[in-house]
Every structure is written in structure tokens, then in C-alpha cells.
Amino acid sequence: MTKSFRPWRVDETWLLPPLVQDFVPAGHPAHLVRDLVREELDLGALLSAYTEARGFPPYHPGMMVALLLYAYSQGVYSSRRVARGCEERLDFQAVTALNKPDFRTIGEFRRRHLSALGSLFVQVLALCQRAGLVGLGHVAVDGTKLRANASKHKAMSYERMVKAEGELAAEVASWLDKAGKADAAEDAEHGPDRRGDETPGWMADKQQRLERIRAARAALEAEAKAVAEVKEAARPDPGVKADGTPCKRRGPKPARPPGTPEPAAQRNFTDPESRITLGRDGFIQGYNGQAAVDGKNQIIVAHRLTQSASDQDGLLPLLDAAAANAGRLPDEVSADNGFCSEANLAGLVERGVRGYVATGRAKHPDKGRSNGGPLTAVMRRRLRQGGHRSRYRLRKHVVEPVFGQIKAARGFRQLLLRGVKKVTCEWALICTAHNRAKLTA
């Protein structure tokens, strides 16, 4: 007696196709994301952008938003990979109802509605609050370095710019001189249909690089000049002598003229707004993504992205953003020593938030900063009194796992867009996808 098997009819045509709800099991995140966007989110900002009645009907903005949120929560960020998922993955097709937008449509939608997509963070956070996932009892803040969509090898220092500009200018001038001398020979060689003096491709590349170097150098000089003007305005007036001539300012002679950039100041040609920063794997070209995370269920209540590698200026803006997003300030906040300063600690006192901010390095958070000021000394005593039971220990269990989920579990280690305005919205979308994943977990 032979064993019978279930039928495997590959070429069979179905009389009645399955429902979208049957593509993945009930309770699958794909269903939850689709229904959340359809029933809970206000997409008025996106819908109002479609005012032209003529033309072929575009994909529904709600479907595109649900697709992006679901893809980001699954660790799929590239528009090409998202488009491939719409063709190959049943969970993506359950979200799009078998619509298959191509990667250009997905990328253009994200680019066109980037600000509106970033603003969905507050709506998703409100849904998390309604679901009881946000307590605001303890909030931890931290920052993580994100690679920019640019190579650090495409950056050049101001000192190197000055040298390279002269070298390239001389090289281009010599080429132009040779090209001028060869005009007659080229006319005879190429015939009357061509001028014979077209710029070769290899020369055009050098000219374009020279133009970029000059533009980057001008930007660095403009920044240095602006900083020098601010410092000059803040310095006290040295006064005038009895004969009416202005007094010379005291102090050592500056190493370089005021308004001149530092020789080591760098500018990246691919993403000029990104900065060289120190990450876990060494120096990278990137940005600093910061987040304030609620301790109850690891919900991000505020986010921020900055060009500065330092976290010190981020503590109070993150707390104020959390209060604006969630309706009130948290009771407690913990942060590493990168956020420690007298101004930040004074801001916590003014806001009535009890702080646990490290004054030393990770292994010794209650040490260091011996001359940090009175509020730093009070914070150091608070951490020492708590010992191993200090509320500061919650920081490692609250905010750091969130960055691990974003960067390790979902694979978001490099930004896709360029420019601080665009990457800020991209970071907001990443934080929204994280909260969405927690909401439907």
C-alpha cells in the first residue's frame, strides 16, 4: 500500500482568488499596520497635496504610508528592496492589496512627503499612550552615531583645499594651453563637422573637482568669518587713547587672521552638512541621532538629529519635545555623562524633573568632573548614595536596547538621504516605525 500525499497542483487555475486577509495569518503585523493607517492616522497633510484631477490615478497615499511603515519596521529601507517585497512577499502584498509600485514611485513618494511622514511620529506616539504603553515615570536619553550617505574619504581639509586648488588650477591651465595650441591640428583631423576644441572628458572631471573645491573652501571661509564676527561682537570695546586713536586689544597674537578657517576644518563633497564623528568602529562621516525613551515599554517619546558629535546640547530639547509630544514632562530622566553640564542640571531643576546624569565614564558614573560646579557635585553624591541600586542603572535597560533594535535587529546603520533637513525627517520615520512595532507587538 503506497502512501498518499496532499495534492500539489502548481498549474491549477483558481476559480475564486483568496482574500488579502488570507495572505498571512490573522493577527500578523501586516494586518495591524494596514488597519492602523486606514482607521487611526490622520493623513490630511498628505491628501491635501493631491489637487490635480487630471492624469492617471496615483497609488493611494494611505497604502504608500502603510507600506513604508511596515517595511521600515521589518528592516527594509531601500526603495528597490521595498518594491521587490511588493512582488515577492505575501506580507507586503497583504499591506498593499496586491498593488506593486516600482522603486521610483516609492522613492519619489518618500521624497515628496518626507516632512509629513516625519510628523506621523506624534500620532503614533498618541496611539501608544492610548494603549497604555507610555508611563513617563522614567525616561532615558542617549545618542547614537549614524553613518551619512557619504564617504569620509570624500572630505577634504581647508589646508589641503588651498594646496589642491593651486595645483589643479595650474594643471587645468596647462591643459587649456595645450588644447589651444592643438586647435589647428584637431580641425584638420576631425573635419568641418566638429570644432575640434571640445573639452575632453578627462579634463572636464578635473575642472568640476576644482569648482567643488572652490565652493567648499568658500563655504568654510564664510562659516569661519561668521564665527569671528560673533566673537568680535561679544568682546569688550578696548576704548580709545587720549589722542582719539583706538587702543590695541590685549592678549596673544592669533595664530591665523580672524575669520580664517582652521587648517584641519573639513568639508564633505557628497553631503556637505554631514560631519566627521567618532563611532564605535572609528571615525565615520555621519550625524548624531538622539532619542528619549520611556522606561515602561521602550517607546520613543522624543527624537532629535544633530550634526554635532556631542550630546551635551540635547538633554533639555529632548525633554521639552517629550513634553510637547506626550503632554507632560517625565518624573525622572537618566543620561550618560555626555549630557552632563551645569546648564543641563539647572534646566532639570527648573523643570521639576529628577535627574540621574552620569558625571563620569560608563564604569564609574559617579566619578569624574571634580570641578564641574555645585550642581554636578550634588549629582555625583546622588549617584553614589544610590550605589548599584541607583535609578541611573535603568538607562542601560531602556534606551540602549532601542538603538540595538534599530541598528542591529532592523539593520538601520546608514542614512539613505542627504542634508540635515532630510535626514532629520528620515530619523523621525525610523523612530515612528519603532513605536509602530511596539504598538503591534
BELLIN-V698598 format. One record per backbone hydrogen bond with DSSP energy under -1.0 kcal/mol. CO is the residue of the C=O (numbers start at 0). NH is the residue of the N-H. Records with the same first field share a line. If there is no record, write none. Layout:
CO->NH  NH
This chain:
7->9
18->21
19->22
24->27
27->31
28->32
29->33
30->34
31->35
32->36
33->37
34->38
35->39  40
42->46
43->47
45->48
46->49
48->50
59->63
60->64
61->65
62->66
63->67
64->68
65->69
66->70
67->71
68->72
69->73
70->75
71->74
77->81
78->82
79->83
80->84
81->85
83->87
84->88
88->92
89->93
91->95
92->96  97
95->98
101->105
102->106
103->107
104->108
105->109
106->110
107->111
108->112
112->116
113->117
114->118
116->119
117->120
119->123
120->124
121->125
122->126
123->127
124->128
125->129
126->130
127->132
128->131
135->330
136->331
137->294
138->333
139->292
141->290
143->288
145->286
146->414
147->149
150->153
151->154
153->268
155->266
156->160
157->161
158->162
159->163
160->164
161->165
162->166
163->167
164->168
165->169
166->170
167->171
168->172
169->173
170->174
171->175
172->176
173->177
174->178
175->179
176->180
177->181
179->182
181->185
182->186
183->187
184->188
185->189
186->190
199->203
200->204
202->206
203->207
204->208
205->209
206->210
207->211
208->212
209->213
210->214
211->215
212->216
213->217
214->218
215->219
216->220
217->221
218->222
219->223
220->224
221->225
222->226
223->227
224->228
225->229
226->230
227->231
228->232
229->233
230->234
238->246
240->243
244->240
256->259
261->264
262->158
264->157
266->155
270->273
274->285
276->283
278->281
281->278
283->276
284->147
285->274
286->145
287->305
288->143
289->303
290->141
291->300  301
292->139
293->297
298->293
301->291
303->289
305->287
310->313
313->317
314->318
315->319
316->320
317->321
318->322
319->323
320->324
321->325
322->326
330->353
331->138
332->355
333->140
334->357
335->338
336->339
340->344
341->345
342->346
343->347
344->348
345->349
346->350
347->352
353->332
355->334
363->366
364->358
368->371
372->376
373->377
374->378
375->379
376->380
377->381
378->382
379->383
380->384
381->385
382->386
385->388
386->389
389->392
390->393
391->394
393->397
394->398  399
398->402
399->403
400->404
401->405
402->406
403->407  408
404->409
405->411
410->412
412->146
418->422
419->423
420->424
421->425
422->426
423->427
424->428
425->429
426->430
427->431
428->432
429->433
430->434
431->435
432->436
433->437
434->438
435->439
